[in-house]
């Protein structure tokens, strides 16, 4: 448990440290391809789709696990197909945000930071879940992929108990994240007009 707390606290600290370079990359590093090109369209819309997919997956997962993490072994809904749908949703959102900004340097930076941190936390959480739930989690671990989806395993009861607090927090997060696409469009306008300088193009 102490190891898990340390990793979660370290994750927050690392993300705060990474905030400044992320802002710099978003504001002053820009793409070299033209506006309204096929590449522009594909990259931007791929970002929208991945961002919405990540938000939806996190919201769906929150309905099942909200406020019950490490207290009860959840194996229904998205957790019947993937052991870590919340983390998978977070990665989808991170990739989607970088593509919404059409910033491949940001994409590389975010993945280099997020993927190792998430993997370390996931491995530590697995140790804790094994301690908490023993054979039941061992069996679940054997049957359900860690970070991919076995769609054929989907199962869910007709009615589930939902934490309104967790859903409310996830909804607020969703509203803020939906501001990302228009913010990306604003940056595109500022760069195109020269109002915001571009220090490096890729």
N, C-alpha and C positions, 0 to 999 in steps of 0.2 A: 504493500500500500504506500509506503514512504517513497519507494522508487517511482511509482506512478505519479504521486503528487509532485515529485521533483521534476519529472519529465513534462508534466502539464505546465508547471510554473516556468520551466525553461523554454517551453514552446511560446508562451506569452512574451517572455523577455526577448527571444530571438525575433519574433514577429514585430515587436516594437522597434528593435534596432534596425530591422529591414525596412521599416516604414519610410525613412528619409530617402534611401536610394530608390525605392519604388516610386516615390513622388517625383524625384529628379528624372527617372527614366520616362515616366508618363508625360511629364511636361516638356522635356527638352530633347528627347530622342524620338525620331519620326521616320516613317517609312519613305522609301524612294519611289514606289510605284504611284501612278497617277490616280487622282480622284475619279470615281465613276468608271473605273476599268473593271474587267472581269475579275481580276485578282482582288481588287477592292471589295467588290460585291461578295465574292466567295468567303473571304476572310471575315468580313464584318458579320455576315449572316450566319456563318458557322459559330461565331462568338455568341450571337443572340440565342441560337438554338441550344448550345451547350450551357449557357447561363440559365436559361429557363429550365432545362433538364435537371441541372444541379439544384436549383431552388425547389423544384417540384419533388425531387427525390428526398431532399432534406425535410421538407414539410411533411411528406408522406411518412417518412421514418419517425419523425417527431410524434406523430399521432400514436404510434405504437410504443415508443420507448420513453417519451417525455417524463423526466424526473424519476425514472426507475432504473437508470443505468447502474450496473453492478449490484442492484438490489434484487432483481428478478431476471431470469434468463428468458429473453424475448426471442421467440423462434417463429413468429407469424409475420404476415405481410412481407415487406421488403427483406426482413431478417430471415425469412424462410428460404430466400434465394442467395443472399450475400451476408456474411457476418458483420460487415462494416459499411452499410449503405450510407451512413452519415458522412464518413470520411470520403467515400467515393463521390458523394454529392459535392463535398467541399472542393475536391480536385476538379470536378467538372466545372464548377463555378469559377475557380481560379483560371483554368484554361479559357473559359468563356469570356471572362473579364479582359484578359490579355488580348484576345482576338477582337473583342468589341473595340478596344483601343487600337487595333491593328498594329500591335507592337510585339514583334517576335522576340525582341531582346527582353522585354518584360516577361514574356511567356517562359523563356529559358530561366530567368532569374527566379521567378515564382516557383517553378518546378524544382529547381536546385534547392530551394529553401524548404518548400512544403513537403515534398515526397519523403525525404529522410526523416523529418520530424514526425510526420504522421505514422510512418512505419515503426519508428521506435516506440511511439505511444501505443500503437496497436499491439505490438509484441508484448509490451508491459501489461496492457489491459487483458490480453489473453492469459497471462500468468495469473492475474488476479481472479479472472473468471473461473479458471481451472481450480483455484483454491476455494472459491465460493460455492461452485456447483459440481465439482468433481466429475464423476462418470457421465452425467447428463451433458456437461459441456464438452467432454472428450468426444462423445458420440456426435454431437452437433458439429464440432470442429472437423470431424472426419467426413461428414456428409455435405457441408455447405462451404463454398469457396470463401476465401478471405476477402478478396477485393474484386471479384468478378461475379456475374450473375448466372446461376443455374435456374433458368426460367421454368423448367419442367417441375421444379420442386415447390412452386408457389402454393401457399395455403394460407387461409385467413378465416377466422370466425366471422359470422355475420355482424356481431356487435363487439366493440372493444371499449375499454375504459380509457378515457383521454384526459390528460392533464391540461386544463385550460391555461394555466400559467405558461407551460412550455409552448403551447400553440400560439399564445399571444406574443411571446418573445420571438418565435420563428416567423410570425407574420410581420412583425416590425422589421426584422432582418430582411425579409423578402421585399418590403416596400423600399427600403434603402438601396438594396441591390438593383432594383428595377430602374433606379436613377442612373445606373452606369451607362446604358446605351446613349441616352441624350447627352451625358457628359462627354462621351467619346465623340459625338457629333460636334459638340461645342469646341473641343480641342482641334478637330479637323478644320473648322472654320477659322479658328485663331491662327493655326499654322499656315493655312492657305493664304490668309490675308496679311501675314507677316507681323501680326500683333503679338504673337508669341514666338520667340526665336527658337530655331532648331540648331542645337549644338552638334548633333551627330545624326547622320542618316544611315540606314542599313538597307 
